[in-house]
Amino acid sequence: MKIFNCDNCNQLIYFENTYCNNCGYNLGYCSDTGKLCSFKIDANDVWTSIGPTTFGRLYRPCKNYINHGNCNWMVPIDSSSERCVSCNLNWVIPDIEVGDNRKYWLKVERAKRRLIFSILRMKLPHKNKKEDKINGLAFKILEGPGLNNRESKPVMTGHDRGIITLNLAEANDVIRTKLRDEMKERYRTLLGHFRHEIGHYYWMILVANSHWLETCRELFGDDRTDYGEALKTYYKRKSELDKISDPNYITVYASSHPWEDWAETWAHYMHIYDTLETANSWGLRFSFDSIIYSNKDQIISGESDSFDKMIENWGWASVALNSLNRSMGFNDPYPFIISNPVKEKLRFIHNVIHQNQSFEDQG
């Protein structure tokens, strides 16, 4: 995540801000330019950017910005869409008039927009199901048991042919923490769920029918292994596996099936990518050379050692991050060790993403 400043007064602002607390200017994120811009608004509700690189561009707020106040992304004035890139990916949303669903949906959408921000930065495919019925992406946010004291069907967070389902209950901190403890997980967040499930999607889009598949199977295992049976075996042995530190996997769950190994590793790649981008944007430097960036400030792998520098920086950054949290009395935000086998899996994902970026640039 990059640093953003108000175009009017240069005040530091958060990615989620809708107005500048210093000067009062309205703010909105423009996915077409990657800028969080300050705007002047006319009587017809046309928003005009005053940013130095986007000066004079015309936008209107996403419909969810106007109607629900849970989005701060903009739509170019000449677009036929009422919603932004992120909200156009919504397939099903919860009934926000029930209980605290509106509050929980707000948390979910904030996490999802950070996911989509990274997807755009990494130049990954992100067509929605209306644009591509077969390979498009969509999100279903469903209310599962445990919320609002009413009966509801169980909801399984997961991915199915481009449709990512998330249990709204994960936005309840108490419920999510309880589940994390019951599952003996080191890490469980809304953003983490999204990064894991989008990993399944990109395995389908970038690997399944590509020249990468055989190498992927060599690293992660044979994906043709029966998925249902593999999960049954995993959960039967989970208490035993929880006591074993297997250097071949980034998490215990990654050992359940090659698809889950890929998705868990993909999620960690996104953790690393986004956190290092944030560190770099804030001017934080580590003992090793800085990450190699393109002229658009994106992590690339055009140079052979760029991934190694990225991982070296992450070694320092993750320890610093954990140490800062400990100073505040919190648990480690990154309680994981990247072994050599996991590093090679991350390298593979890095290369898959870079080849896709190169293809996008040529196209």
Disulfide bonds with the S-S distance in Angstrom:
none
